Amino acid sequence: MNFELPQDLVSYLKRLDEFIDKEITPLQESNDNQRFFDHRREDARTNWAAGGTPSEEWEELLIEADRPA
């Protein structure tokens, strides 16, 4: 049995890791954003009073993350 990953998948994972290191990690570490990235802190991302929709702060962070650097 061959347990090696295909080279195109290895390349993709490398590019994904580089993107996370360059774009996402700095965003996560700025301000008080860590609270949004911890899966145990769903309350930070959710507006329960509005029926469980995403919080305004979370939506703003997603927009910021989508902006080109």
PDB file of N, H, CA, C and O in Angstrom:
ATOM      1  N   MET A   1       0.834  -1.180   0.000  1.00  0.00           N
ATOM      2  CA  MET A   1       0.000   0.000   0.000  1.00  0.00           C
ATOM      3  C   MET A   1       0.884   1.251   0.000  1.00  0.00           C
ATOM      4  O   MET A   1       1.873   1.328   0.729  1.00  0.00           O
ATOM      5  N   ASN A   2       0.513   2.209  -0.818  1.00  0.00           N
ATOM      6  H   ASN A   2      -0.290   2.146  -1.410  1.00  0.00           H
ATOM      7  CA  ASN A   2       1.267   3.457  -0.912  1.00  0.00           C
ATOM      8  C   ASN A   2       0.560   4.529  -0.075  1.00  0.00           C
ATOM      9  O   ASN A   2      -0.573   4.909  -0.367  1.00  0.00           O
ATOM     10  N   PHE A   3       1.242   5.005   0.963  1.00  0.00           N
ATOM     11  H   PHE A   3       2.163   4.696   1.200  1.00  0.00           H
ATOM     12  CA  PHE A   3       0.646   6.005   1.851  1.00  0.00           C
ATOM     13  C   PHE A   3       1.157   7.411   1.570  1.00  0.00           C
ATOM     14  O   PHE A   3       0.898   8.333   2.344  1.00  0.00           O
ATOM     15  N   GLU A   4       1.872   7.577   0.481  1.00  0.00           N
ATOM     16  H   GLU A   4       2.081   6.828  -0.148  1.00  0.00           H
ATOM     17  CA  GLU A   4       2.381   8.900   0.130  1.00  0.00           C
ATOM     18  C   GLU A   4       1.260   9.754  -0.457  1.00  0.00           C
ATOM     19  O   GLU A   4       0.403   9.271  -1.198  1.00  0.00           O
ATOM     20  N   LEU A   5       1.294  11.032  -0.105  1.00  0.00           N
ATOM     21  H   LEU A   5       1.989  11.424   0.497  1.00  0.00           H
ATOM     22  CA  LEU A   5       0.308  11.971  -0.647  1.00  0.00           C
ATOM     23  C   LEU A   5       0.735  12.382  -2.051  1.00  0.00           C
ATOM     24  O   LEU A   5       1.929  12.500  -2.327  1.00  0.00           O
ATOM     25  N   PRO A   6      -0.229  12.598  -2.934  1.00  0.00           N
ATOM     26  CA  PRO A   6       0.113  13.074  -4.279  1.00  0.00           C
ATOM     27  C   PRO A   6       0.820  14.430  -4.203  1.00  0.00           C
ATOM     28  O   PRO A   6       0.504  15.247  -3.338  1.00  0.00           O
ATOM     29  N   GLN A   7       1.761  14.667  -5.092  1.00  0.00           N
ATOM     30  H   GLN A   7       2.018  14.004  -5.795  1.00  0.00           H
ATOM     31  CA  GLN A   7       2.554  15.898  -5.062  1.00  0.00           C
ATOM     32  C   GLN A   7       1.689  17.149  -5.188  1.00  0.00           C
ATOM     33  O   GLN A   7       1.989  18.161  -4.554  1.00  0.00           O
ATOM     34  N   ASP A   8       0.622  17.108  -5.992  1.00  0.00           N
ATOM     35  H   ASP A   8       0.379  16.286  -6.507  1.00  0.00           H
ATOM     36  CA  ASP A   8      -0.226  18.293  -6.119  1.00  0.00           C
ATOM     37  C   ASP A   8      -0.920  18.625  -4.795  1.00  0.00           C
ATOM     38  O   ASP A   8      -1.139  19.797  -4.490  1.00  0.00           O
ATOM     39  N   LEU A   9      -1.262  17.616  -4.016  1.00  0.00           N
ATOM     40  H   LEU A   9      -1.084  16.663  -4.263  1.00  0.00           H
ATOM     41  CA  LEU A   9      -1.860  17.854  -2.703  1.00  0.00           C
ATOM     42  C   LEU A   9      -0.818  18.411  -1.729  1.00  0.00           C
ATOM     43  O   LEU A   9      -1.118  19.321  -0.956  1.00  0.00           O
ATOM     44  N   VAL A  10       0.377  17.881  -1.763  1.00  0.00           N
ATOM     45  H   VAL A  10       0.620  17.142  -2.391  1.00  0.00           H
ATOM     46  CA  VAL A  10       1.461  18.380  -0.908  1.00  0.00           C
ATOM     47  C   VAL A  10       1.740  19.848  -1.229  1.00  0.00           C
ATOM     48  O   VAL A  10       1.923  20.658  -0.321  1.00  0.00           O
ATOM     49  N   SER A  11       1.772  20.190  -2.507  1.00  0.00           N
ATOM     50  H   SER A  11       1.623  19.533  -3.245  1.00  0.00           H
ATOM     51  CA  SER A  11       2.002  21.577  -2.923  1.00  0.00           C
ATOM     52  C   SER A  11       0.876  22.493  -2.458  1.00  0.00           C
ATOM     53  O   SER A  11       1.118  23.602  -1.983  1.00  0.00           O
ATOM     54  N   TYR A  12      -0.349  22.018  -2.601  1.00  0.00           N
ATOM     55  H   TYR A  12      -0.546  21.116  -2.987  1.00  0.00           H
ATOM     56  CA  TYR A  12      -1.508  22.808  -2.164  1.00  0.00           C
ATOM     57  C   TYR A  12      -1.451  23.049  -0.651  1.00  0.00           C
ATOM     58  O   TYR A  12      -1.682  24.170  -0.199  1.00  0.00           O
ATOM     59  N   LEU A  13      -1.155  22.036   0.114  1.00  0.00           N
ATOM     60  H   LEU A  13      -0.967  21.125  -0.253  1.00  0.00           H
ATOM     61  CA  LEU A  13      -1.080  22.180   1.565  1.00  0.00           C
ATOM     62  C   LEU A  13       0.025  23.152   1.970  1.00  0.00           C
ATOM     63  O   LEU A  13      -0.129  23.908   2.929  1.00  0.00           O
ATOM     64  N   LYS A  14       1.133  23.133   1.244  1.00  0.00           N
ATOM     65  H   LYS A  14       1.259  22.519   0.464  1.00  0.00           H
ATOM     66  CA  LYS A  14       2.215  24.079   1.522  1.00  0.00           C
ATOM     67  C   LYS A  14       1.754  25.507   1.269  1.00  0.00           C
ATOM     68  O   LYS A  14       1.995  26.392   2.089  1.00  0.00           O
ATOM     69  N   ARG A  15       1.086  25.740   0.126  1.00  0.00           N
ATOM     70  H   ARG A  15       0.890  25.021  -0.541  1.00  0.00           H
ATOM     71  CA  ARG A  15       0.571  27.083  -0.180  1.00  0.00           C
ATOM     72  C   ARG A  15      -0.469  27.518   0.853  1.00  0.00           C
ATOM     73  O   ARG A  15      -0.503  28.685   1.244  1.00  0.00           O
ATOM     74  N   LEU A  16      -1.300  26.605   1.286  1.00  0.00           N
ATOM     75  H   LEU A  16      -1.273  25.657   0.968  1.00  0.00           H
ATOM     76  CA  LEU A  16      -2.310  26.920   2.293  1.00  0.00           C
ATOM     77  C   LEU A  16      -1.658  27.307   3.615  1.00  0.00           C
ATOM     78  O   LEU A  16      -2.066  28.283   4.245  1.00  0.00           O
ATOM     79  N   ASP A  17      -0.659  26.557   4.035  1.00  0.00           N
ATOM     80  H   ASP A  17      -0.327  25.764   3.523  1.00  0.00           H
ATOM     81  CA  ASP A  17       0.076  26.894   5.261  1.00  0.00           C
ATOM     82  C   ASP A  17       0.730  28.266   5.164  1.00  0.00           C
ATOM     83  O   ASP A  17       0.708  29.037   6.123  1.00  0.00           O
ATOM     84  N   GLU A  18       1.309  28.570   4.013  1.00  0.00           N
ATOM     85  H   GLU A  18       1.326  27.944   3.234  1.00  0.00           H
ATOM     86  CA  GLU A  18       1.946  29.879   3.812  1.00  0.00           C
ATOM     87  C   GLU A  18       0.920  30.999   3.878  1.00  0.00           C
ATOM     88  O   GLU A  18       1.181  32.047   4.468  1.00  0.00           O
ATOM     89  N   PHE A  19      -0.248  30.785   3.276  1.00  0.00           N
ATOM     90  H   PHE A  19      -0.460  29.933   2.797  1.00  0.00           H
ATOM     91  CA  PHE A  19      -1.317  31.781   3.331  1.00  0.00           C
ATOM     92  C   PHE A  19      -1.772  32.019   4.770  1.00  0.00           C
ATOM     93  O   PHE A  19      -1.941  33.164   5.191  1.00  0.00           O
ATOM     94  N   ILE A  20      -1.964  30.961   5.504  1.00  0.00           N
ATOM     95  H   ILE A  20      -1.826  30.031   5.162  1.00  0.00           H
ATOM     96  CA  ILE A  20      -2.398  31.092   6.906  1.00  0.00           C
ATOM     97  C   ILE A  20      -1.363  31.859   7.708  1.00  0.00           C
ATOM     98  O   ILE A  20      -1.708  32.760   8.474  1.00  0.00           O
ATOM     99  N   ASP A  21      -0.085  31.504   7.535  1.00  0.00           N
ATOM    100  H   ASP A  21       0.195  30.773   6.913  1.00  0.00           H
ATOM    101  CA  ASP A  21       0.985  32.198   8.265  1.00  0.00           C
ATOM    102  C   ASP A  21       1.060  33.675   7.907  1.00  0.00           C
ATOM    103  O   ASP A  21       1.290  34.516   8.777  1.00  0.00           O
ATOM    104  N   LYS A  22       0.869  33.992   6.639  1.00  0.00           N
ATOM    105  H   LYS A  22       0.682  33.309   5.933  1.00  0.00           H
ATOM    106  CA  LYS A  22       1.019  35.376   6.171  1.00  0.00           C
ATOM    107  C   LYS A  22      -0.215  36.235   6.420  1.00  0.00           C
ATOM    108  O   LYS A  22      -0.087  37.399   6.802  1.00  0.00           O
ATOM    109  N   GLU A  23      -1.404  35.682   6.211  1.00  0.00           N
ATOM    110  H   GLU A  23      -1.508  34.737   5.901  1.00  0.00           H
ATOM    111  CA  GLU A  23      -2.621  36.494   6.227  1.00  0.00           C
ATOM    112  C   GLU A  23      -3.504  36.296   7.467  1.00  0.00           C
ATOM    113  O   GLU A  23      -3.991  37.266   8.046  1.00  0.00           O
ATOM    114  N   ILE A  24      -3.700  35.071   7.858  1.00  0.00           N
ATOM    115  H   ILE A  24      -3.304  34.283   7.388  1.00  0.00           H
ATOM    116  CA  ILE A  24      -4.674  34.785   8.919  1.00  0.00           C
ATOM    117  C   ILE A  24      -4.077  34.951  10.315  1.00  0.00           C
ATOM    118  O   ILE A  24      -4.698  35.566  11.182  1.00  0.00           O
ATOM    119  N   THR A  25      -2.888  34.414  10.538  1.00  0.00           N
ATOM    120  H   THR A  25      -2.384  33.914   9.833  1.00  0.00           H
ATOM    121  CA  THR A  25      -2.288  34.486  11.874  1.00  0.00           C
ATOM    122  C   THR A  25      -2.118  35.924  12.364  1.00  0.00           C
ATOM    123  O   THR A  25      -2.466  36.204  13.511  1.00  0.00           O
ATOM    124  N   PRO A  26      -1.592  36.862  11.541  1.00  0.00           N
ATOM    125  CA  PRO A  26      -1.509  38.245  12.026  1.00  0.00           C
ATOM    126  C   PRO A  26      -2.880  38.844  12.364  1.00  0.00           C
ATOM    127  O   PRO A  26      -3.009  39.596  13.330  1.00  0.00           O
ATOM    128  N   LEU A  27      -3.882  38.515  11.580  1.00  0.00           N
ATOM    129  H   LEU A  27      -3.776  37.904  10.796  1.00  0.00           H
ATOM    130  CA  LEU A  27      -5.234  39.002  11.859  1.00  0.00           C
ATOM    131  C   LEU A  27      -5.754  38.416  13.174  1.00  0.00           C
ATOM    132  O   LEU A  27      -6.375  39.113  13.977  1.00  0.00           O
ATOM    133  N   GLN A  28      -5.495  37.149  13.373  1.00  0.00           N
ATOM    134  H   GLN A  28      -4.991  36.583  12.721  1.00  0.00           H
ATOM    135  CA  GLN A  28      -5.919  36.473  14.598  1.00  0.00           C
ATOM    136  C   GLN A  28      -5.252  37.081  15.829  1.00  0.00           C
ATOM    137  O   GLN A  28      -5.875  37.192  16.885  1.00  0.00           O
ATOM    138  N   GLU A  29      -3.992  37.471  15.692  1.00  0.00           N
ATOM    139  H   GLU A  29      -3.487  37.380  14.834  1.00  0.00           H
ATOM    140  CA  GLU A  29      -3.235  37.971  16.837  1.00  0.00           C
ATOM    141  C   GLU A  29      -3.442  39.463  17.085  1.00  0.00           C
ATOM    142  O   GLU A  29      -2.978  39.980  18.101  1.00  0.00           O
ATOM    143  N   SER A  30      -4.124  40.164  16.184  1.00  0.00           N
ATOM    144  H   SER A  30      -4.501  39.744  15.359  1.00  0.00           H
ATOM    145  CA  SER A  30      -4.331  41.597  16.379  1.00  0.00           C
ATOM    146  C   SER A  30      -5.587  41.849  17.208  1.00  0.00           C
ATOM    147  O   SER A  30      -6.510  41.035  17.250  1.00  0.00           O
ATOM    148  N   ASN A  31      -5.585  43.002  17.860  1.00  0.00           N
ATOM    149  H   ASN A  31      -4.836  43.663  17.826  1.00  0.00           H
ATOM    150  CA  ASN A  31      -6.718  43.430  18.692  1.00  0.00           C
ATOM    151  C   ASN A  31      -7.132  42.322  19.656  1.00  0.00           C
ATOM    152  O   ASN A  31      -6.284  41.731  20.325  1.00  0.00           O
ATOM    153  N   ASP A  32      -8.416  42.040  19.728  1.00  0.00           N
ATOM    154  H   ASP A  32      -9.105  42.520  19.185  1.00  0.00           H
ATOM    155  CA  ASP A  32      -8.947  40.987  20.603  1.00  0.00           C
ATOM    156  C   ASP A  32      -9.517  39.860  19.746  1.00  0.00           C
ATOM    157  O   ASP A  32     -10.483  39.210  20.147  1.00  0.00           O
ATOM    158  N   ASN A  33      -8.937  39.622  18.582  1.00  0.00           N
ATOM    159  H   ASN A  33      -8.153  40.150  18.257  1.00  0.00           H
ATOM    160  CA  ASN A  33      -9.497  38.675  17.616  1.00  0.00           C
ATOM    161  C   ASN A  33      -9.340  37.216  17.999  1.00  0.00           C
ATOM    162  O   ASN A  33     -10.045  36.365  17.456  1.00  0.00           O
ATOM    163  N   GLN A  34      -8.449  36.903  18.905  1.00  0.00           N
ATOM    164  H   GLN A  34      -7.876  37.593  19.346  1.00  0.00           H
ATOM    165  CA  GLN A  34      -8.253  35.498  19.298  1.00  0.00           C
ATOM    166  C   GLN A  34      -9.581  34.866  19.734  1.00  0.00           C
ATOM    167  O   GLN A  34      -9.794  33.670  19.536  1.00  0.00           O
ATOM    168  N   ARG A  35     -10.448  35.651  20.312  1.00  0.00           N
ATOM    169  H   ARG A  35     -10.275  36.623  20.473  1.00  0.00           H
ATOM    170  CA  ARG A  35     -11.729  35.122  20.806  1.00  0.00           C
ATOM    171  C   ARG A  35     -12.589  34.537  19.685  1.00  0.00           C
ATOM    172  O   ARG A  35     -13.428  33.672  19.937  1.00  0.00           O
ATOM    173  N   PHE A  36     -12.390  34.999  18.457  1.00  0.00           N
ATOM    174  H   PHE A  36     -11.708  35.702  18.252  1.00  0.00           H
ATOM    175  CA  PHE A  36     -13.173  34.488  17.337  1.00  0.00           C
ATOM    176  C   PHE A  36     -12.637  33.163  16.793  1.00  0.00           C
ATOM    177  O   PHE A  36     -13.378  32.407  16.165  1.00  0.00           O
ATOM    178  N   PHE A  37     -11.376  32.883  17.026  1.00  0.00           N
ATOM    179  H   PHE A  37     -10.774  33.497  17.536  1.00  0.00           H
ATOM    180  CA  PHE A  37     -10.727  31.730  16.409  1.00  0.00           C
ATOM    181  C   PHE A  37     -10.750  30.483  17.284  1.00  0.00           C
ATOM    182  O   PHE A  37     -10.398  29.402  16.814  1.00  0.00           O
ATOM    183  N   ASP A  38     -11.141  30.603  18.500  1.00  0.00           N
ATOM    184  H   ASP A  38     -11.427  31.482  18.882  1.00  0.00           H
ATOM    185  CA  ASP A  38     -11.226  29.455  19.407  1.00  0.00           C
ATOM    186  C   ASP A  38     -12.616  28.834  19.244  1.00  0.00           C
ATOM    187  O   ASP A  38     -13.619  29.476  19.556  1.00  0.00           O
ATOM    188  N   HIS A  39     -12.683  27.604  18.766  1.00  0.00           N
ATOM    189  H   HIS A  39     -11.868  27.082  18.513  1.00  0.00           H
ATOM    190  CA  HIS A  39     -13.977  26.970  18.483  1.00  0.00           C
ATOM    191  C   HIS A  39     -14.851  26.838  19.731  1.00  0.00           C
ATOM    192  O   HIS A  39     -16.066  26.670  19.627  1.00  0.00           O
ATOM    193  N   ARG A  40     -14.232  26.915  20.903  1.00  0.00           N
ATOM    194  H   ARG A  40     -13.245  27.052  20.988  1.00  0.00           H
ATOM    195  CA  ARG A  40     -15.010  26.806  22.140  1.00  0.00           C
ATOM    196  C   ARG A  40     -15.689  28.125  22.508  1.00  0.00           C
ATOM    197  O   ARG A  40     -16.458  28.186  23.466  1.00  0.00           O
ATOM    198  N   ARG A  41     -15.401  29.181  21.742  1.00  0.00           N
ATOM    199  H   ARG A  41     -14.776  29.132  20.963  1.00  0.00           H
ATOM    200  CA  ARG A  41     -15.943  30.499  22.056  1.00  0.00           C
ATOM    201  C   ARG A  41     -16.928  30.949  20.987  1.00  0.00           C
ATOM    202  O   ARG A  41     -16.856  32.073  20.488  1.00  0.00           O
ATOM    203  N   GLU A  42     -17.838  30.066  20.648  1.00  0.00           N
ATOM    204  H   GLU A  42     -17.897  29.154  21.053  1.00  0.00           H
ATOM    205  CA  GLU A  42     -18.816  30.369  19.605  1.00  0.00           C
ATOM    206  C   GLU A  42     -19.635  31.609  19.941  1.00  0.00           C
ATOM    207  O   GLU A  42     -20.108  32.301  19.039  1.00  0.00           O
ATOM    208  N   ASP A  43     -19.805  31.895  21.216  1.00  0.00           N
ATOM    209  H   ASP A  43     -19.421  31.333  21.949  1.00  0.00           H
ATOM    210  CA  ASP A  43     -20.585  33.066  21.615  1.00  0.00           C
ATOM    211  C   ASP A  43     -19.990  34.361  21.063  1.00  0.00           C
ATOM    212  O   ASP A  43     -20.720  35.320  20.811  1.00  0.00           O
ATOM    213  N   ALA A  44     -18.673  34.392  20.876  1.00  0.00           N
ATOM    214  H   ALA A  44     -18.081  33.613  21.080  1.00  0.00           H
ATOM    215  CA  ALA A  44     -18.036  35.600  20.343  1.00  0.00           C
ATOM    216  C   ALA A  44     -18.445  35.845  18.895  1.00  0.00           C
ATOM    217  O   ALA A  44     -18.459  36.987  18.437  1.00  0.00           O
ATOM    218  N   ARG A  45     -18.776  34.780  18.176  1.00  0.00           N
ATOM    219  H   ARG A  45     -18.765  33.852  18.548  1.00  0.00           H
ATOM    220  CA  ARG A  45     -19.120  34.907  16.762  1.00  0.00           C
ATOM    221  C   ARG A  45     -20.625  34.949  16.514  1.00  0.00           C
ATOM    222  O   ARG A  45     -21.056  35.177  15.384  1.00  0.00           O
ATOM    223  N   THR A  46     -21.415  34.734  17.539  1.00  0.00           N
ATOM    224  H   THR A  46     -21.064  34.549  18.457  1.00  0.00           H
ATOM    225  CA  THR A  46     -22.851  34.541  17.342  1.00  0.00           C
ATOM    226  C   THR A  46     -23.672  35.587  18.086  1.00  0.00           C
ATOM    227  O   THR A  46     -23.410  35.889  19.251  1.00  0.00           O
ATOM    228  N   ASN A  47     -24.656  36.128  17.405  1.00  0.00           N
ATOM    229  H   ASN A  47     -24.869  35.883  16.459  1.00  0.00           H
ATOM    230  CA  ASN A  47     -25.597  37.061  18.015  1.00  0.00           C
ATOM    231  C   ASN A  47     -26.858  36.255  18.345  1.00  0.00           C
ATOM    232  O   ASN A  47     -27.745  36.103  17.505  1.00  0.00           O
ATOM    233  N   TRP A  48     -26.924  35.752  19.551  1.00  0.00           N
ATOM    234  H   TRP A  48     -26.203  35.875  20.233  1.00  0.00           H
ATOM    235  CA  TRP A  48     -28.047  34.896  19.958  1.00  0.00           C
ATOM    236  C   TRP A  48     -29.349  35.667  20.014  1.00  0.00           C
ATOM    237  O   TRP A  48     -30.413  35.098  19.768  1.00  0.00           O
ATOM    238  N   ALA A  49     -29.285  36.960  20.335  1.00  0.00           N
ATOM    239  H   ALA A  49     -28.421  37.421  20.534  1.00  0.00           H
ATOM    240  CA  ALA A  49     -30.499  37.778  20.414  1.00  0.00           C
ATOM    241  C   ALA A  49     -31.143  37.966  19.040  1.00  0.00           C
ATOM    242  O   ALA A  49     -32.328  38.287  18.941  1.00  0.00           O
ATOM    243  N   ALA A  50     -30.360  37.764  17.989  1.00  0.00           N
ATOM    244  H   ALA A  50     -29.398  37.503  18.069  1.00  0.00           H
ATOM    245  CA  ALA A  50     -30.877  37.910  16.622  1.00  0.00           C
ATOM    246  C   ALA A  50     -31.085  36.541  15.979  1.00  0.00           C
ATOM    247  O   ALA A  50     -30.977  36.401  14.760  1.00  0.00           O
ATOM    248  N   GLY A  51     -31.379  35.549  16.784  1.00  0.00           N
ATOM    249  H   GLY A  51     -31.467  35.663  17.774  1.00  0.00           H
ATOM    250  CA  GLY A  51     -31.695  34.227  16.255  1.00  0.00           C
ATOM    251  C   GLY A  51     -30.491  33.374  15.902  1.00  0.00           C
ATOM    252  O   GLY A  51     -30.606  32.422  15.130  1.00  0.00           O
ATOM    253  N   GLY A  52     -29.326  33.711  16.467  1.00  0.00           N
ATOM    254  H   GLY A  52     -29.233  34.484  17.094  1.00  0.00           H
ATOM    255  CA  GLY A  52     -28.141  32.905  16.214  1.00  0.00           C
ATOM    256  C   GLY A  52     -27.386  33.284  14.954  1.00  0.00           C
ATOM    257  O   GLY A  52     -26.595  32.492  14.442  1.00  0.00           O
ATOM    258  N   THR A  53     -27.620  34.479  14.453  1.00  0.00           N
ATOM    259  H   THR A  53     -28.262  35.123  14.869  1.00  0.00           H
ATOM    260  CA  THR A  53     -26.901  34.939  13.270  1.00  0.00           C
ATOM    261  C   THR A  53     -25.486  35.364  13.659  1.00  0.00           C
ATOM    262  O   THR A  53     -25.213  35.580  14.840  1.00  0.00           O
ATOM    263  N   PRO A  54     -24.587  35.488  12.690  1.00  0.00           N
ATOM    264  CA  PRO A  54     -23.223  35.924  13.012  1.00  0.00           C
ATOM    265  C   PRO A  54     -23.228  37.326  13.624  1.00  0.00           C
ATOM    266  O   PRO A  54     -24.008  38.191  13.224  1.00  0.00           O
ATOM    267  N   SER A  55     -22.349  37.530  14.592  1.00  0.00           N
ATOM    268  H   SER A  55     -21.716  36.827  14.917  1.00  0.00           H
ATOM    269  CA  SER A  55     -22.263  38.840  15.234  1.00  0.00           C
ATOM    270  C   SER A  55     -21.689  39.857  14.258  1.00  0.00           C
ATOM    271  O   SER A  55     -20.985  39.495  13.315  1.00  0.00           O
ATOM    272  N   GLU A  56     -21.988  41.117  14.488  1.00  0.00           N
ATOM    273  H   GLU A  56     -22.560  41.410  15.254  1.00  0.00           H
ATOM    274  CA  GLU A  56     -21.501  42.184  13.625  1.00  0.00           C
ATOM    275  C   GLU A  56     -19.970  42.226  13.631  1.00  0.00           C
ATOM    276  O   GLU A  56     -19.350  42.419  12.585  1.00  0.00           O
ATOM    277  N   GLU A  57     -19.362  42.046  14.805  1.00  0.00           N
ATOM    278  H   GLU A  57     -19.865  41.889  15.654  1.00  0.00           H
ATOM    279  CA  GLU A  57     -17.895  42.059  14.896  1.00  0.00           C
ATOM    280  C   GLU A  57     -17.275  40.923  14.077  1.00  0.00           C
ATOM    281  O   GLU A  57     -16.253  41.116  13.419  1.00  0.00           O
ATOM    282  N   TRP A  58     -17.892  39.750  14.119  1.00  0.00           N
ATOM    283  H   TRP A  58     -18.722  39.594  14.653  1.00  0.00           H
ATOM    284  CA  TRP A  58     -17.387  38.611  13.358  1.00  0.00           C
ATOM    285  C   TRP A  58     -17.503  38.883  11.864  1.00  0.00           C
ATOM    286  O   TRP A  58     -16.577  38.591  11.106  1.00  0.00           O
ATOM    287  N   GLU A  59     -18.634  39.440  11.433  1.00  0.00           N
ATOM    288  H   GLU A  59     -19.386  39.678  12.048  1.00  0.00           H
ATOM    289  CA  GLU A  59     -18.828  39.774  10.023  1.00  0.00           C
ATOM    290  C   GLU A  59     -17.787  40.791   9.562  1.00  0.00           C
ATOM    291  O   GLU A  59     -17.252  40.671   8.460  1.00  0.00           O
ATOM    292  N   GLU A  60     -17.494  41.797  10.402  1.00  0.00           N
ATOM    293  H   GLU A  60     -17.929  41.893  11.298  1.00  0.00           H
ATOM    294  CA  GLU A  60     -16.494  42.804  10.053  1.00  0.00           C
ATOM    295  C   GLU A  60     -15.112  42.165   9.913  1.00  0.00           C
ATOM    296  O   GLU A  60     -14.348  42.536   9.022  1.00  0.00           O
ATOM    297  N   LEU A  61     -14.789  41.218  10.779  1.00  0.00           N
ATOM    298  H   LEU A  61     -15.409  40.917  11.503  1.00  0.00           H
ATOM    299  CA  LEU A  61     -13.500  40.533  10.705  1.00  0.00           C
ATOM    300  C   LEU A  61     -13.403  39.694   9.430  1.00  0.00           C
ATOM    301  O   LEU A  61     -12.340  39.633   8.812  1.00  0.00           O
ATOM    302  N   LEU A  62     -14.493  39.054   9.035  1.00  0.00           N
ATOM    303  H   LEU A  62     -15.356  39.104   9.537  1.00  0.00           H
ATOM    304  CA  LEU A  62     -14.494  38.274   7.800  1.00  0.00           C
ATOM    305  C   LEU A  62     -14.270  39.170   6.582  1.00  0.00           C
ATOM    306  O   LEU A  62     -13.563  38.797   5.647  1.00  0.00           O
ATOM    307  N   ILE A  63     -14.874  40.342   6.605  1.00  0.00           N
ATOM    308  H   ILE A  63     -15.449  40.645   7.365  1.00  0.00           H
ATOM    309  CA  ILE A  63     -14.677  41.301   5.505  1.00  0.00           C
ATOM    310  C   ILE A  63     -13.225  41.749   5.464  1.00  0.00           C
ATOM    311  O   ILE A  63     -12.621  41.822   4.395  1.00  0.00           O
ATOM    312  N   GLU A  64     -12.665  42.048   6.638  1.00  0.00           N
ATOM    313  H   GLU A  64     -13.156  41.988   7.507  1.00  0.00           H
ATOM    314  CA  GLU A  64     -11.254  42.449   6.702  1.00  0.00           C
ATOM    315  C   GLU A  64     -10.339  41.334   6.199  1.00  0.00           C
ATOM    316  O   GLU A  64      -9.364  41.604   5.497  1.00  0.00           O
ATOM    317  N   ALA A  65     -10.637  40.115   6.542  1.00  0.00           N
ATOM    318  H   ALA A  65     -11.429  39.896   7.112  1.00  0.00           H
ATOM    319  CA  ALA A  65      -9.817  38.976   6.109  1.00  0.00           C
ATOM    320  C   ALA A  65      -9.901  38.768   4.607  1.00  0.00           C
ATOM    321  O   ALA A  65      -8.976  38.221   4.007  1.00  0.00           O
ATOM    322  N   ASP A  66     -10.981  39.191   3.998  1.00  0.00           N
ATOM    323  H   ASP A  66     -11.733  39.635   4.485  1.00  0.00           H
ATOM    324  CA  ASP A  66     -11.186  38.994   2.562  1.00  0.00           C
ATOM    325  C   ASP A  66     -10.550  40.088   1.719  1.00  0.00           C
ATOM    326  O   ASP A  66     -10.434  39.951   0.501  1.00  0.00           O
ATOM    327  N   ARG A  67     -10.135  41.183   2.370  1.00  0.00           N
ATOM    328  H   ARG A  67     -10.230  41.295   3.359  1.00  0.00           H
ATOM    329  CA  ARG A  67      -9.505  42.294   1.632  1.00  0.00           C
ATOM    330  C   ARG A  67      -8.110  41.892   1.164  1.00  0.00           C
ATOM    331  O   ARG A  67      -7.369  41.240   1.900  1.00  0.00           O
ATOM    332  N   PRO A  68      -7.758  42.274  -0.040  1.00  0.00           N
ATOM    333  CA  PRO A  68      -6.386  41.998  -0.506  1.00  0.00           C
ATOM    334  C   PRO A  68      -5.384  42.756   0.344  1.00  0.00           C
ATOM    335  O   PRO A  68      -5.646  43.875   0.784  1.00  0.00           O
ATOM    336  N   ALA A  69      -4.246  42.141   0.568  1.00  0.00           N
ATOM    337  H   ALA A  69      -4.033  41.232   0.211  1.00  0.00           H
ATOM    338  CA  ALA A  69      -3.206  42.773   1.407  1.00  0.00           C
ATOM    339  C   ALA A  69      -2.503  43.888   0.675  1.00  0.00           C
ATOM    340  O   ALA A  69      -1.606  44.522   1.230  1.00  0.00           O
TER     341      ALA A  69
END
